[in-house]
Amino acid sequence: VQLQASGGGLVQAGGSLRLSCAASGFTTDYYGLGWFRQAPGKEREVVSCISLNGGNIIYAESVKGRFTISRDNAKNTVDLQMNSLKPEDTAVYYCVAQGYGCFDVPSADFWGQGTQVTVSS
């Protein structure tokens, strides 16, 4: 099982980044795919998750209207377009797979290695 994330980096406030994640080694049909994040000294939180058919999408309140999640089931990928980034978005972002759909709890069956997103003010 592998969730390979890419796309993190350093950006100025107001800028954009796109995170991508490729899943392999398991059948993604039964999993919600999404992203958690954890900043130093803070609790892990659910950023966004999308179900197989896109019928259930979760966003953290703090990112609604700025982040957009998308999923390509043919390629087993999930992307997170992050616009209007703020310094408080700085964190390590983890690509995750949640069994049987998306749940607003930071618990997942499978995790990627994490990618750093740093937003400077």
N, C-alpha and C positions, 0 to 999 in steps of 0.2 A: 504494500500500500504506500502510495506516495502522493503528496500534495506539494507541487513545486510552484512556489510563489516568486514573482518578480515585479519590478517596477517601482520599488521604494526609492527614496533619495531625499535630497535637500531642496527645499523650495521656499520662496519668500511668501509671506502672508498674502492672500489673495490669488495665489497661483493654483495650478492644477497638477495632479498626478493621476496616473492610471495604474492600478494594481491588477495583475493577471495571475491566474492560478490554473495549473494543469493537473488533473486528477488521473491516477492510474493505479492498476492493481486491485480495483474493486468495482463493483457495479454501482454506478452513481444513481441509477434509477430510483433507489430507495432512500436517497439522502437529500436533505437540504444542503446546499453549498453556500458558504458565506465567509464572513470575516469577523474575527474578534480583534481587540487591541488591548494593550496594556502599557500604561505609562509608568515611569518610575514612581514608586510610592503610592500608586493608585491601584484600585481593584481592576481585574480584567472585566471587559464589557463587550457585549454584542454590538457590533457596528451595523451589520446588515446580513441578511440571509435570504435566499430565494429557493423556493421549492422546485420540484422537477418541471412542472408545467408553468411556472411563474405565477400561479394563482395565489400563492401566499408569499408575500415579501415583507420583511421586517427591516425597519431602520431605527437606529437609536434616535431619540428626540433631538439630540445635539447635532445630527448630521442631515436631518430631513431637509429637503430642498437644495442640498449642496452635493450630496453623494448619490450616485445611481449604480445599482447592481444589475448585472446581466449575466446570462448563462447560455452556453452553446452546448446542448446535449450531444450533438454529433461529434464534437471535439472534446467533450468532457472538460470544459473550461468554465471558469467563473471570473468575471472582471468586476472591478470596482472603480468607477470614474469619480474622482474626488475633485470638486471645484471649490472655489472661494475658500481655500484652506486657511485655517487659523492656527496660531501657535499651540492652542490647546488640543489640536489634532495630533500633535507630536506623540508618537508611541511606536512600539513594535506591533505590527499588524500580522495576524496569523490567518492563513487560509484554513478553513475547517469544513468537516462534513458531519452533519447531524442526522442521525438515523430517523427515518420515517417523517421527515419534514423539517420545518424551521420552528425553533423554540427560543423565546426571549430569555434564555439562561445561558451563561457562558460555559456550557459543557458540551463536549463534542466527542464523537466516536473516533475521528481521525483528525490529525493536526499536521499542518505544514511547518516548516522550519522558522518562519517569521521573517519579516522584512521591515527594516527601519524606515519610518517616515519622520522627517524633521522639518518643521515649519518655522522659519525665522521671522521675527517681528520687524 
